[in-house]
Amino acid sequence: MTAPDFDSAFGDQLEALLRWRRDVRHFGPRAVSEDAMHALLDSAALAPSVGNAQPWRFVRVRSAQLRTRLADHVDAASRDAAWAIPDATLRTRYRALKLHGIREAPELLAVFCDEVPDAGHGLGRATMPEMLRYSTVMAIHTLWLAARARDIGLGWVSILDPVVVTELLDVPPGWTLIALLCLGYPAEPSDTPELERHGWQACEPIADRILER
């Protein structure tokens, strides 16, 4: 098998893809087709995983009632998080942010990690069992990039109680919630993170986060 030639033009496109990947909270009404969803999940399954354990488990939330209950829960968690911010000015700015698109996004996807998968036979995780969760995060990031390449936006909802969401979705024991994802076509594309656009937090130099020993 001949390996593909990833030339400089491809490298430029890859960098553009990385720069234009955003955490999307504002979605348009256009539906995501079943073909597109299957393609995204197929792409996610190409992610690396410890011992080839493939611990990711995807739950598509199709029930309108469940979606509403999840949205209500996240709204309540967001209100609690706001009250926990001691600085009044920062608390006001927090409340002005749109923190999720659960009600508007055409697709809602919960991603779990199977903590005891049969696949992989335990390779690579005897001393670092958290590698299963890291592998699941890799699948999410792979899905994120694949979505952006198809002009589909993804928003990661993290202001929630994993126990509540797990109970609502009634998944098998031994599954750990990693992410609740909103998927759909962005209302407006941007190459700048929304939190930076709204003055919450700017991107900082990578040089400040590199050490040498």
Disulfide bonds with the S-S distance in Angstrom:
none
